[in-house]
């Protein structure tokens, strides 16, 4: 696994790293914050939305809904994380659940 600040690291590892770096800095500067970091991971493939935190055998197509807070994906699991390592473990778990097929040109 690459370091988050590696030039070839993707967007998600960089965002995870920066989020927890900013929270750490705020704590070091004695800024009082009450923060809950939740992560979810979905895939849109062939017009189907799938939660990447579920097993491939338990595939349930999710749907986009809207309420006063805006659009959301109904049934998408959220996981509470306390640090960068926990978030990265979930990210890597979800990455291995993604659908990959060769593109035909």
Secondary structure as the mmCIF struct_conf table of DSSP 4:
data_model
#
loop_
_struct_conf.conf_type_id
_struct_conf.id
_struct_conf.beg_label_comp_id
_struct_conf.beg_label_asym_id
_struct_conf.beg_label_seq_id
_struct_conf.end_label_comp_id
_struct_conf.end_label_asym_id
_struct_conf.end_label_seq_id
TURN_TY1_P TURN_TY1_P1 UNK A 4 UNK A 5
BEND BEND1 UNK A 6 UNK A 6
TURN_TY1_P TURN_TY1_P2 UNK A 7 UNK A 8
HELX_RH_AL_P HELX_RH_AL_P1 UNK A 11 UNK A 28
TURN_TY1_P TURN_TY1_P3 UNK A 29 UNK A 30
STRN STRN1 UNK A 37 UNK A 39
STRN STRN2 UNK A 42 UNK A 45
TURN_TY1_P TURN_TY1_P4 UNK A 46 UNK A 47
STRN STRN3 UNK A 48 UNK A 51
TURN_TY1_P TURN_TY1_P5 UNK A 52 UNK A 53
BEND BEND2 UNK A 54 UNK A 54
HELX_RH_3T_P HELX_RH_3T_P1 UNK A 56 UNK A 58
STRN STRN4 UNK A 62 UNK A 62
STRN STRN5 UNK A 63 UNK A 67
TURN_TY1_P TURN_TY1_P6 UNK A 68 UNK A 69
STRN STRN6 UNK A 70 UNK A 74
TURN_TY1_P TURN_TY1_P7 UNK A 75 UNK A 75
STRN STRN7 UNK A 79 UNK A 81
BEND BEND3 UNK A 82 UNK A 83
HELX_RH_AL_P HELX_RH_AL_P2 UNK A 84 UNK A 95
TURN_TY1_P TURN_TY1_P8 UNK A 96 UNK A 97
BEND BEND4 UNK A 98 UNK A 98
#
